[in-house]
Structure formats: C-alpha cells, structure tokens
C-alpha cells in the first residue's frame, strides 16, 4: 500500500516544481482553449514566466544542495593533517569512556577508550575541538599549536534543573508533583508544522491530536486523556501567556512559542479549576532578551497533492451498475431504453468524465516568518510577523494567516515590571463551507461536460437534480469567504510588595470579529438556473480576563514554601447578525449590495453572554528537594448554572518523592534521577452552552390569510438545578532517568471518576421536547500512558541516534445512568461501554441466490444486505441491534526517531491509532447504489458476483436498505506523519554570510497511510473526529513536501 | 530625581493595590447572573402577549403535515390512486417494503412536530385560566381553538398509529414514564375536545385560517364517520356524522363553487367552499422554512424533453407521484361529460426553446420543430395510434408510454407565483377540508344507514357541479346506482391527490385489498400490518421500560 514510491520521488519533485504555482483554473482554461490569441496572450506570458521562475528555482536549489555536500569534503582536503592526543576525565578524576571529540564544523571525530584516552588527526591549527558526553556540559578547545589536550568535563546541572511553566508560576522539573509534559521551541521549530496543535502531535503522551480533514486552515482537535463527558466539550483549556482563551488557538503563530506545557492530572490543573477539566495547555510565547539584538527569518515552501485518488466508478463501471440497478428491479430491456441520449453517446464514444480530478489541483503551503528580539537592561522587545498561505488541493479552497506579535517587558523601577503580550491576526479562508467535490463525487460520469463549441454544458445529463460541477469553479459563480480579525493583548504589572511577596495584575482583552461572505450564482447546482442568492454573516466576540495574583516564596533551612493566591473573573460576549437575499440583479455584485436583491429570505441576529468568577489558593512545600507537596483549593462560580448551584469547590492534593536523592540510591550509578508522584483531586466542568437552566421559547411562523402570525412555543425544557460536573482524578506517576540520560521517561497511571455528568438526555418526543440537559450518571476513564526516550547511539564520529516513544491507552466506560445501572437504549448508552457506541443492525453478509427462500421469510431478496437475526425470532427489526464498537481507540502511540550526523539531522514520526470504529459519511453519501449518482467503485453483489461485501444496485432505492450496517468500518490506521531532513551550517560558514546560524531543511508531511478502510473499502482517510463522523464531502487526504530555510542574524 | 522616582514608586504601589481591591470586591452575584436577552423564557406565555403568541404557535404543526413531503408521502403514496414516480427517498411508503420501519424519518418527524404543537396547545389550555390583561372572551376563544387543534392533531396520529401518548397537560420536566392510551380512549378525548370547542367558537373568524365552529363541526363529522368503522364505534356515529355534516352544509352559508376549476385558481384561497385551510404565504421571511410544497410532487420530468426547459410557469418536477391505471381508466372516465379530468391534469406543455429537436418518447416522427410558446407536448390521456400522432407537429404522450419519469400530472397544486423556479416553498393555502368532501361524507354516512336514496342529492350536488356546461343531467345518478363502490370512485375523482386517500382506505378497511388490486408497485409488499404505521423507535427506546410500557404496533 505504498502511496509514494521513493523511486518516483525525484520525478515527482520535478513535475511539481513545473506545475505547482500555476493555479488549476488558469491552466485548465488555458489548455481547454487550445489556441493562443490576443486575449489570452498576456496570461500565456504570465504562465510562461512563472514556469521559468520555477525552473530556475529548481536549478538554484539543486546547486545549493550539491554545494552543501561538497563544502565539508573540500575543506577537509585543503588542510594539513596532524595528530592530537589526550585524556577526558570527569570532576572526580576518573576517565570517561565513550566521550566524543569532534572537529567543529566537520564530520571528523573520535571517541575515548576505556580510560578516557583518545587520539585524533586534525586538519591544521585553526580548528576547534568539541568534547562532549551525555549528562555533561560540552567544552570547546581551540587547538592552536597544542599536541596534547586533556579536558575535564563538568556534570550538566542545567539538564536536571529544567524549568517548567505551571499554572500561575514556574517550577523546576525535578520539583514537580503533577503530571505535566513540556515542549520547547526547539521541538517546534525542527518540524514543519502549520498550526499550534500539530506541535503536540505524537510528542506528548496522553494527548490525542486529531486531524479534521485536510481543508486548508482546518485546526486539529486536541483531546487530553480521553473524553470525560457526553455533552460538555472535551476541548482542553488553552492559556496564552497566562490568559485563558475563550476561542481557538489557530490564530497563533507556532514559531512564536517558547514552550508549551500540557497539564494532565487534577493536581496540576486544579489551579484552573473548572476550566481545566479537560486538561490545560499553557502556551508561553518568546520574549525579548537583552544584549545583542537578534533578527531571524524562517521560510518554507511546500507542495501538496492528494495522497490517494478517490476511486469512483468510471463511465463503463457506472453504466454497468446502472444496468444492474435496472435488472434488480426487473426493468432492464435494452441500453437504448435505459440510458438517455448523452449517456448513450458517452457509452458509444467511450467517454467518461472524472469530475473529481477536474476539481483537484496541486496545492502549496507557504510560510514566511520574520522576527526581532532585543532590548536594554530595562526594556525588552520581541516582534514577529508571519504570513502563512495554504492553497488547498481542492479548487477554490485556500487559507492565509497574517500574524503580528508584539511582546514587551519593561522595568519601571526596581520591583515593578510591566509588560504586554499581544498579537494581531488577520486570516482569510475560502471554501470553508462550500466544497465543489461534494457534487463532483455524485456526478454521473457518462454526462457530456462540454458542448461541441467547447463551452461548458451546464446540464451534462437529464437528471433533474444535478448540474455540471465544473460550472462552480468558473470565476464568480461561488463565493464562500470568511475573514477573521483578532486582537489579543495581555497586559501585566508585577510588583514586589515586600521581600518574597509578589503581586501580579493581569488584564487580557481578546477581540475577534469575523465576516462570512456567500454568493451562489445562477449556474451552480444550488441554484440550478434560478436567480442568484447571497448572504452575509457577521460575528463579534469580546472576551476579557482580569486576575489578581499574590505569591509568596520562602526558603529556610531545607524547607521551601511557595504560596499562591488568585482572584479572577472572565466575561465573554458573542454577538452575530446576518441577512440572506435572493435575486441579486447582476452576478458581478456578489453579496456586496444586498439591498438591491428582489427578495429578503432571512434576517437574523443573536447574543450570548457568559461569565466566570474564581478564587484560588495553592501551597507548594518541599523538604530537602526530596519530599514535595502541593495542595490546591479553588472556588468557581459560573453564570451557566442555576441560582443555587452557581458555585463549585474543587480541592486537589499531590505528593512527590525524589527517591534518587535518598542516601540508599545516591550511590546507585545507573540512576540519575527518579521520582514518584501521587495526586488526587477534583475538578469541575461547566462546558455547556449558556441558557440551559432556563426553559426557552422558539419562534413559530404562520399566517392569517395574507397577514403574518408569528408566535412562540416551548422549545427547550430548562433545568434550574443544573450544577457542576465533577471529575475526581487519581494519578500515579514515575519519572526516571537512567544511565546518564541514555534512557529517560515518564509512566503514568490514572483513573478519572466523573459524577453529575452534564448530559443532554434524549426524551420521548411525545413530551414535546427532544432532550434536556441534566446532571446524571457517572463515567470512568482509566488509562496508562508513557513517554520513553532513549539515546541509542552517541559519540561515535559525530553520530547520534535517539528515539522517543509515546503510548497511550484509555478505557472509557459508563458506570451509572439516571436509573442506576440500567442501559438507556434510546440514547445508545450502555453500562460498561464507552460514552458513545455504534448501536446498529449487524451485517452478516449479502443474501445469496441459494438463500432466496430464507431471505424471503425475512422480507428480503438475494442481493440485499443480510442482517443478522440476533434474537432469532425470524424477524429483522430494532431488537436485533448490537453494539459495534466505538470511536475510542484501544491504543494509540507514536514513535519518533532522530538521527544527527555531523551537521545533518533526520527525524521521522510514525503514529498509529488502533481499535476504533468509524462511521463513514463518505460511504453513506456516495455508496448509494441505485444507478443515478456516481458511486464509490465498490465490490457489489450481482447474480454472477456472489460477494458478501456490498449489496446489489437497485434503481428502486435512494440508498441500500440497512445501509447503516455497511457504513461502519475498522478505523485503525498507521500514518507516517512526517519525515524531516535538516542541515545546520557551521558557525564559520554562517558567519561569512553575516549570520549567527543558518539551517536549511526539507520535510514530507503524511507520506504514507496504512489502513484497511482506505486499501480495502476505498475510504479517504480514517482519521476522524471523536464525534464519530467522517465528512462525506470532505477533502481528500493530502501529503506535502516542503523545503525551508531558517536563519538568525 | 531619586526622590521623584521614589514618589512614583509609592503612588504606583497604592494605585495597583487600589485597583486590585476594586476589582475583587465588585459583586460576584451580579457578575454571574445569567440574563436571557436575545431569547425568550417560558414564563412569557403567562403574559397577555405571550398567551396570544402561543395560541398562534400551536397552529404550526399543521404546516409540518399539510402541504409537506411528509404529508404527501404518508397519505397519497401506497394507495389505489397513486404510485411512486422516479424520484424520492421514500418509495417504500408506496412499496411497503421492510424499510418502512420504526426508524423511518417521516414517522419520527410527524410524531415530534405534532407533539410539539400539542404541548403548546396544552400550555394555552392550562394557562388560559390565569391570564390577565386580555378580555376573558378572547381567552375562552383561544382555549377553544387549542382544544380543536389538539383534537385535530390527535386525530391524525390516531388514524396512522392507533392509540398514542394521550397528553393533556403541558410538559414541565423530563418525563419518561409514559404509556399508550387505547384507540378508543383517543376517540373519546378527541370528541370531548371538539364538543367543548364547538360551544365557544364563533361561526367564522375575522382571521382567515383560525379554527371556527364550522371547521369543528366538519371535523366532528369526519371523526364520527371514522369511529363508526372501528370495533368500538357504533351506528350512532354514522348518525352523528350525518348531523354534523348537514350542519356544515346548511348552517354556514357555504356553497360549492360553480366551477370545479375555480377551486384551483391561484389567489382564490378564501373561497366559499373552503372550510378549513392551512395557511401559507409567498412572504419568505414569514415562511419559517415551511411552504406548500405540493407543486413539486405530481409533476413529471417535462424539462428535459425536446423543446422544453424548466420554467416557473410549469414548475419544478420532483416526480414523486404517478397516477395508477385505476385513476386513468376507472376514476377519470366519462371525460366528455365530467370536467374533472381536464381540470385536474396538465394536458399541454408549451415549448420554451425554439428549434428542431429529436423526439424522445413519441417516436411517431423523428424530429419536431417548434417556436417558443408552441404546443410541445400534448397529453390527451387516451391512446392515439402512431399514424395520428405523426400528423401532429409536437410530441403526443399517451398512457401506454407512461413510466416513472413521464406520466399524467396533477395540475391542482402548481404554483407559478413562487419567488423563483427552484423555490420549494409555495404560497398557496392547503385546503384540509372543503364542502365537496362534506357532501360525500354525508352521503357515505347515509349509505351506511341504508338510506341510499337520501344520499342521492348529496352525491349529485358534487357530480353536477363537475359537469361540463349543459351536461349536468348526464352526470346525475339514481338511488339504484348508489353504493359504496360509487363512493370509492367518487371520492377519488373529486378529491384526487388532496391528502384524503390513505385515510379513506383505512377507514373503509380496504387499504390492503385495493393496493393489491390497483397499485402494481405496492401490491407485493403490503401486508395486514400496514393499516397502522409504526410508532417511532426513538419514542419506544426513550420511554422508561421501552417496548413493555410503550408497545410497538404489531408486525414492526
């Protein structure tokens, strides 16, 4: 199932360099026009110049690459060679075995022997030797005229005292008591990522980052340690520079991030109380530093294409399916009677149109970033600009993001610091909700897409519901554009009141406006020759946070205290409005003059507000850095709950034991560091939409004669007793580093018990209502997760190979529902099962010809889906439904291998998710098997092909009977997420270019995908949202090959 | 300088502490209070205006059924007069296959939407007692309307499903302990509600579309007529049906329109024959997404024929329903005397494109040449031999050529006043009951009481109105000709496609027999179980105790 044979790689690159930037539309027009005349000459010239530019870029790139390979080689030939010898010892005077000595900027090097001795040939005097060993700080020595160089390496305390950002503070990693994973800027910058969430993918155990299709700008979804809740959101809380965000983090430029911390257990997230119920992701952006100002540039350019073509039927296959559909209903006589004129012509000519491919193009991703950091002893500034463009593979879909970040720190006087952390984002998205592929997938391939004169034929077939999908890619036919502007400005002041007591004030306003423009012209499938429609929607979100924080630090003797107190409020206001019209006079007006339209179809507006107020206190206590304790209490009040239940109180407690500091382990040399952590705590979840406590009315529409008669009727049942959903988490963790850092890692076991589950409970609709939000039921999540890092090879001639492995397994189950341990079939909730399961009839195969009699007794005929009569009552009905698994994987994990060889580095990340079931809407919509719309090219039943996979086409159905049972698939997959190759120029070369560092890199995103859903059932991509759906009209999966350069001045 | 800095230092410290105190002491309870601004809370119904609004809202359920695809599918498909066309996802309603099961969408939507309106009607009835600020008479009136509507909704549900959840109070909490009432209890309550409404309603309303005494009497006639056939019904029900029906005919000044065609004239919704109509409007802003969609369903695929394209004057062909041979050959007969075939069906399609085109269905000539506005397709409704067809400069479609895409098209509901060619939401009112229906109900009640000769004038009134001018006598029937078979055919002729047929067949108890006899697509699938529709699975699954407390109808 190789998607991308390496032998074709070079050819592929060449091909793409030639075609990529010339957008599909221009080319299609260009080629279909066939001849060049005065009108299109200019375009022809532009196309040619783009081609020439790309060809030259290609050349330059090649030259650059070969220059790079030769540089090191030539420089080593030039110099005069001589021998250096010496010994490498540790502080205690003992020789270090296997320490590495390299000649800086070359691939030359050696390692020490058992006693720490070495000898090395160096090319002349003007070289620098680098001495390094795991767990020790490296040392550089200029050779000069020395012949013997002895070196003492110092133990690297830095790596043990790594600082980690925690909620409202920082801590040494060794002092942590909770489950916190950390990602640094370096991890982010070494791979090509397009959004912040991707940086977490595969790097943090217990965090599932789910790709939601490959639509440009689509943000992946982050789920930490599984789902807790049926109804409430399962998204983590994102905190940007100390300010909790109410809306997405897609607006942040990932390259501005200094570090990301994922708080996973109750003790770590308790400081965020209710907000942290689904875990917290702390994002800290880069700040200016004093000293020499730095300017950096990072740019990359990538080409993307579909990973696998969607396999729909071609003309011939479709014709046969249509015949079979007619045969199945006993109506097939001749082709002439069955097919219409255009279809017959296509069959005769062997004409088949692949509309899907016609609407696909080669995409590209461009990322340009420029930054500056600098300052004086009082004032530090960090400024960056990011331009990101993702031109999707589907025509008319693209996304661009423009971000300016400005971070400032200023010391007003000793003891008072003020600063801000702000960004301004402007992004534009085309094709967010309109996807021409949806229609192209359905379009009959036997139609006649072009008239004899070469113009588009708007109605390629006589089908009353379909029009030419190509018509929607004509300029001005469709507008679906979203523009978002966001301004975030976190402002803080930090004051030392007395010694050790600090006060901090945070104010974080976050303003976001978005405008969505839509237009559908006469020649679109939506309008099918009717007058054009247009609509516009505006939304504004204003959100602010105010926080007052007091911290007190005190150390005496071996005791270490830290006390934090926080008071905070957050308020959010969402407003929206929109208008829809029909009958836009001139299509060129698009949606810019709605007042000119003939009819107003709809006018709408809305307002939603919510607020939270919180008080929080935390105590950290450490004794001798050996015994650690954290205790937290938080009180949260939320506007979303009833008057008597607004406030929730959530305590948390954690202890940790740095066991490696105990005397009995101090001398065990294989253990560098070992810590056991135990935490227990409760957190609340308020993530329900506002106004659920109130019974609300819904607007109704009626008329008396010709006058309007609006009304209001009960629409939702309010539940004034709604209260906080509470999750209690117990977490046991082990952090260890062994063999001088050769093996390090973290293992965690956790159990989360959730009670008062906020749940939308389905009601019998004879009550007049469909559902009510209530607090009922209990769930349990328990899981095991780990991160293990190993350094497999090091020191040998500048070669280093390391591996990071993360794995995660989580079991989700319903423990109790409102009636105790009783299943609720209506909601598909079953005790002991995950929160949502597929409860469906089970396909046993296809009724075969020799089973006609049995089939008949069930009311079926051969060729239809055979449903298992589970209760064997001789009938197929709702009592035969069974549980078909759920969207929750049994296991997910990733493995990253990194190889460093001289100045080259290579990394590859493989990710797998195993055991989940998916419902494919792609199959539900495109495997209708009735000979009218085009179909996925599946193996369907015919009397001559007695398969058990898919049923016989039948023109008397709009979709197969019981087709729900053939839309469930095993969603397990393994993906190679990315392969990255980079080259760091040595300081000397970089210096010649007036740079302090220079790196060039290349990467392939998602080159391989292994999954039976794709290989066997012709699905597109099994990686789905946890809501268990796969967007049927979604974009095909893509892979991206990119090249980039990163320089620091 | 140093002094200045020190001073700033102190001032700033003071300021910061002040700000922090201000922020922290602002009242939390105010801050956390949730105010509903853009929405309206339930307590609004208890106000004068809210009560009026709720009494408008309770009518909305009618729009979900009458004039919708749901209503069309459940009342016209799978009968003796109509079978399925080429398109649509719900052909199993016609073919009675195993797909017609409790998970079906329309069953679920009908249930959900009607109960929403029933709950609103319950709220109006219950809260009426304590409403102040509007005249007591108005409150009484609205409560009476609510009872009539509640009865109406329960009557629809009961005819389809038998006994259902008989709720007479507003739902205020999450109730799941729910059981099925018996079919008899349903009828008892429906009649009780209607009798109570009858007392308080006026003969007519200034607001066209509201429930009136007239509409209630008519519904009482139908309910009694229907109950009379049920095992718990009695001969007295026929008498009552007769009485209420005659009241409708005699006491309200209502008259049959002189010309059958006037019933379908656009813009003539409020005519003298209409008893109760569901209100629709062309104003899309007040449509709420609903419209009279019946213009879509009976139309064949004319727009792909040579010389034709889709135009607003004709409509958007969804080709859902195609008349059966019974309709052509046994119902719509005597066409030179009875105008109802001509006035119910489209006979001519005019060309919308000029040019010479290859013919399609009518192969009596290879090509036709037409100008815009010329006759392009003629559908005489009878067979014409190829030689005769060849003499015509247009295509002639005869019944032997009819199939799922091309067939006789009911013209009653076409709606060229819609905003645009693809607009689904039509603005014609949907006539739930009209006087001709009442005449035939009275005739039926009389026949069932063996008063055949008394039934004659009621049948003749309808038939004579339908005659071509001067042919009234030829349309008359005598007592000797009166029997139920005549009623079966007459109702089909008069009320073709108007959402009566499935209920009529169910009432007469000959649904199975007649579908087997006349509906070629439905005959193999239909079974005894199909005289009831299934109860939605979501109802049974969500009720405490499931099928044990809320049993499914037999066979599903």
Interface residues (C-beta under 8 A of the other chain):
Chain A: X340 X341 X412 X413 X415 X416 X459 X462 X464 X465 X493 X495 X497 X503 X505 X527 X528 X529 X530 X531 X546 X548 X567 X569 X571 X582 X583 X598 X599 X600 X601 X602 X603 X605 X606 X607 X608 X609 X610 X611 X612 X613 X637 X638 X639 X640 X646 X690 X691 X693 X694 X695 X696 X697 X699 X700 X701 X702 X703 X704 X705 X706 X707 X708 X709 X710 X711 X712 X713 X714 X717 X718 X719 X761 X762 X763 X764 X765 X766 X767 X768 X769 X770 X772 X774 X819 X824 X825 X826 X827 X858 X859 X860 X876 X877 X878 X956 X957 X958 X959 X961
Chain B: X5 X8 X9 X12 X13 X16 X17 X19 X20 X23 X24 X28 X31 X32 X33 X34 X35 X36 X37 X38 X39 X40 X41 X42 X44 X45 X50 X53 X54 X55 X56 X57 X58 X59 X60 X63 X87 X88 X89 X91 X95 X97 X98 X99 X101 X102 X103 X108 X111 X112 X115 X116 X117 X118 X119 X120 X122 X123 X164 X165 X167 X170 X171 X172 X173 X174 X175 X176 X178 X207 X208 X209 X210 X269 X270 X279 X280 X281 X283 X284 X285 X286 X287 X288 X289 X290 X301 X303 X304 X310 X316 X317 X318 X319 X358 X360 X419 X420 X421 X422 X423 X536 X537 X538 X539 X540 X541 X542 X543 X544 X546 X550 X556
